[in-house]
Amino acid sequence: MTALYDTLFNGLAIGSVLMLAALGLAVVFGLMGVINMAHGELMMLGAYTTFVVQNLLKNGPLAGLFPIYILIAIPVAFLVSGLAGLLLEKTVIRRLYGRPLETLLATWGVSLILQQFVRSVSTAFFLGLIVAVALGLLAPRFTPASWWEQRWTPLLAVGRWIVAGGIGIALASALGSVRALGLPWFSARNIDVTAPQWLRGSIDVAGVTMPTGRLFIIALTAIALLAVNWFLQKSVWGIRIRAVTQNRPMSSCLGIPTETVDALTFLVGSGLAGVAGVAVTLLGSVGPNLGGNYIVDCFMVVVLGGVGKLLGTVVAALGIGVLSYIIGSGSLLLLWPSMPAGLNETITFFATTSMAKVLVFVLIVLFLQFRPAGLFPQKGRMVEA
């Protein structure tokens, strides 16, 4: 019985990480219908933000805050990933609404750019990027309004980003000649984030050893889920988000700023990805390819649970997490030692992390053949739309 409880706890911990990672995607994909392939890279930004916060608080005048650096990293990671997602929405996604294939390809390209960004970013590169983005976004404010109402406005919009990018590259090249500014912050190698002392122990309950780091992830996931549910159900902007999701034209007629709602939705979803990145750092080292390990699982959770359904995201994430751990760790062989020989050989074949994902993916595909809309299908006007 102890082995069963231990297996369920570890599966719950893995499911909690997956739920936290998929929660932001459920907001963006479920409520906006945007296929964001860069969601995993937004998680990666949250993980690297945690690493930076750790190093900043390790020494110096703020060293007294180091024991709680993980708590400080959570809002900082939310802000960093949220702003990155907001920039992505304003520069790329906004022009591709209603075109899912182009959105998928564009965000996949952004994911590759973000991976290379963390490999080669330096102070010079970062300053050049900030200048380029600022010039591109502020150009309409410092040019005649009539320029942006002409037939050639699309060409002007493209041209401003080309010019802004050129200026940013020139600035980064000039600053890069200074050795201190040209050194990369990270590298292609994985980085390690050291958990605070109070997250390195464990708690024994009824013979089950529960690492405090995983308990912290479960608690963080629960708090994030409650916060998102409150935001969508009770806050003014949450109600506006649901209204735009239900009927965009009518919401616009009633005075709801739909473009602002889109931007806010993307900011919240991206910020949640950053929080998930903080949690991932407690499980092991992280690197530029972190996002690729979670993006497929996140989409499986959202699709299996039902697009736009937070309850479905919870049930699907926990189910996939527990099932993946039971199969991938070989725990099922220990829990059921007398299983038939043929089933034993099958389970043994899939008793690795990668093969367990394959089996879970096959089971989800089979399930969707009978319930294409997922565990909790949408009802009402959202389905009719």
N, C-alpha and C positions, 0 to 999 in steps of 0.2 A: 504493500500500500504506500509506503514511503517513496518507493521508486516512481509510482504513479503520480504522486503529488509533486515530486521533484521534476518530472517530465512536463506536467501541466504548467508549473511555474515558469520553467525555461521557455516553453512554447508561448506562454502569456507575455513574457518579456520581449520575445522576438516579435510577436504580434503587435505589441505596443509601439515598438520602433517603426514597424510597417504602417501602423495606423497614423502615427504622428507624421510620417513622411507622406502618406496619402491624403491627409486631411487638407493640406493646402491645394493639392491637385483636385480634390473633390470640390473645393470652392471654385477654382478656375475652370476646370473642365465640366463639372457638374452644373454650375450655375451660368457659365458663359458659353459653354460649348467650344472652348478653345483647346486644341491639342498642343500642349506646351511640352515639347521634347527637351527643353532646357530646364525643366523643373528639378531634375537631379543635380544639375550644376548650381542651381540656387541653394540646394542643400549643401553642396560643396563650399560655397561662399560662407555659409553659416559655420561650417566646421573650421575653415581657415580663420574666420573672425574670432572663434573661440581660442585658437592657437595664438593669435595676436594679443588678445586680451590677457591671456595667461602670461605671456612674456612681458607685457607692459606692467603688470602688477607683481611680477616676481621680485623685482628689485626697485630701488628708488623710494621716493617719498610716499608712494601709495602701496608699499609692500605689506602694510597692515591689512589690506583688503584681499590679499592673495587667498586666504582660506575660503572666501566666498566668491572667488573670481567666476565660478561657473554660473552663479546667480546673476552676476553683472553681465556675463556674456550673452545671456538669453535675450534681454531687450536689445542689446547692441546688434546681435546677429539678426534679430527680427527687422531692425531698422535697415541694416546693410542689404540684406536679401530683398526686403520690401522695396527699397529705393531702386535696386537693380531691376526688379520686376516692373516697377513703375516706368523706368526708363525704357525697358523693352516694350511695354505696352504703348507708350507714346511715340516711339520711333518705328516700330515694326508691326506689332499686332493690330494697332488701330486701323491700318490700311488694308488689313487682310480679313476682317470680320466677314463671316459668311463664305469663306473660301478655305475649307479645312485642309485640303491637300497642300495648298501653298503655305498655310500656317505651319503645318507639320514640317515641311522642308525648311522654312525660314528659321524656325526655332531649333531644328536640328543643327543648322549652320551656326546659330548663336551658341549652342552647347559646345561645339568644337572651338569656337572663339574663346569662350570662358575657360575651357580646359587649358588652352595655350596661354591665356592671360595669367593664370596662377603659376604657370611654369616660368614665365619670363618677366613678370611685372617687377619694375623697379621704381624708385622715387621719380626718376626722370620720365619714365613711361607713364606713371600715374598722373603726374602733373600735366603732361601733354594730353592725356585722355580727358582730364577735367576741363582743360581749356577748349578742346575740340567739341565736347558735349555742350558746354556753356555757350559757345559761339553758335552752334547749330540750333539750340533751343531759343536763344534770345535774338537771333537775326530778324524775325518778323517785327520785334518791338522797336528796332532801330532803323527800319526801312519804311518808306511810304506805304500806307495801307493799300493804295491803289495797285501796287505791284502784285499783291496777292489775290487780286480779283480779275486777273487777265487770263486769256486762253493759254498763255505760256507759263502760268503759275506752277504746274507740275514740274516743268524743267527747272524753274527757279528753286523749287523745294529740293530737288536732287542736287542742284549746283551748290546750294548753301552748305550741304553736308560734305560735298567734295572739297570745297574751299576750307571749311572748318577742320576737316580731317587733315588736309595738307598743312595747315598752320600748326595743328597739334603734333604731327609727325616731325615738322621742322623744329619745334620747341623741344620735343623729346630727344631728338638727335643732338641738339646743341647742349642740352643739360647732361646728356649721357656721356659727354666727353669728360665730365667731372667724375672721378672714380667713385667718390662717396655716393653720388646720385645714380650712378649706372649699375651698381651692384644689385642683383636680383634679390627680392625679399625671400622667395622660396626656391624650389627647384622641382625637377621631375620626380624626385624621391618622395616617399611617404613621410609624413610628419607624425610625431607622437604628442598627444596631449596628456599631461599627468593629472589624474583626478585628484581633487582635494583629499586630505587625510580622512575626512569624515565620510567619504564615498568609497573607501578602499576596503572596508570591513565587510562583515556579513552578519545576518541574524538567523538564528536557528529557531524554527517553529515546528513542533511535532516531528523533529528529526529531519526536516527539510531545510537545507542551507540556502538562504536567500541573500545574494550579494546586494549591498546597499546601493551600488551603482545602478543595478537593474530596477530596484525598488524606486529609486529616484526617477528613472525613465518612465515607469508606470504612472507615478504620481504626476509627472510633468505632462504626460499624454492626457490624463484625466482632466487636469486643469485647463489644458489647451482646448479639449473637446467641449467642456462646459462654457469656456469663454466664447468660442465660436458659435455655439448654440444660442447663448444669450445675445450675442451681437446680431445674429440673423433674425432672431425672433422678437427681441425687445427694443433694440436701439432704432433710432430714426433712420439711420443710413442702412441698417440691416433690412428694415421694411422696404426701403426704396430699392435695395438690391433685389429682393424677392419680387417686387412689383415689376421691375424692368425685365426680370427673367420670365415672368408670366406673360406680359404684354408690353413690349417696348414702345410701339406707336402710341398706345393709350397713355402710358406713363409720360412720354414726352409731351403729349397734349395737356396733361395735368400739371406740367411745370417741373417735373423731375428732371434734373440735369443728367441725361443718360450717359454722356461722355465722362462726367465726373464719377458716376456710379461704376462705369467700366474700369476706370483707373483705380478707384478705391478697392474694387474686388480683386484686381490683379495685385495690388499692393499687399492686401491681407493674405491672399493665397501664397504669394512669394515669401512674405515674412514668416508664415508658418513653416515653409520649407527651410528657412534659416534656423528656426527653432529645432527642427528635426536634425539639422546638421550638428547642433550642439549636443543632442542626445547621442548621435552616432560616434562622437569623439570618445564617449565613455566605453565603447565596445572594442576599440582597437585603433590602430594607426589609420590615417586618412591620407588621400592623395588626389591628384587631378582627375583620376578615373572613378572617383567615388560615385558620381551620379549614375553611371551606367549600371551599377550594382543594384539600384533601387527603382529606376524609372519604369521598367517592365512590370515589376511587382506592384508598383503604385497604380498603374493603369489596370492591372488585373483586379485589384481591390475595388477601384471605382466602378468598373464595368460589372463585376460580380455582385457588388452590393446594390447597384441601381444608380444610374446617373442622377446626381443632385440630391441624394439621400444620405444624410449624415449617419443615420442609424444603420443603413446598409454598409457604409464604410467601416463602422465599428465591428459589426458582425463578420464581414468578409475579412477584415484585417486579422482579427483574432483567430478566425477559423483557418486562414491560410498559414498564419504564424505557428499555431499549434500543430497543424497537420504536417507542415514542412519540417518542424523539429522532430516530431515523432518518427517520421520516415527517414529523414536525413541523418539523424544521430544513431539510428539503429535501436532506439528505445523500444519500438514495438516488438522486436525480437526478444527483448528481456521481459517485457510485460506479458507476452504470450509465447512462452517457450514451446508449447505443445501444438503450435499451429501446423496445418498440413504441409507436407514436404514441398509441394508445388508452390504454395503461397509463400513458404519460407524462402525459397530460391528467388522468387520475384521481389520480395521485400529486401533481401540481401543485395540484389542487383541495384536497387534504387537507394540503398543506404549510404549515400553521399550527398553533400549539400547541393551539388550541381544537378545530379540525377533526380533528387527529390523535387527540385523546381520543375524539371521536365514532367514528372508524374503529376504534380499539382496542376500544371498548366493544361495537361491533357484532360484531367478531371473537370477543370473549369470549362474547357471547350465543350465537353460532353454535356455538362450541366446547362450551358447556354443554348444547346440545341432544343432543350425542353422549356427553358425560361429565358428567352432572348433579352428580356428587359431587366434581368437580374433578380436578386432576392426580393427587393422592394421596388417594384415598377412604379413609375410616376403616374399620377392620375389627374384628370381634369384638363384645364386649358393648356397646360404645358405639353400634354400628349397630343392634343389637337393641333397645336402650333407646329 
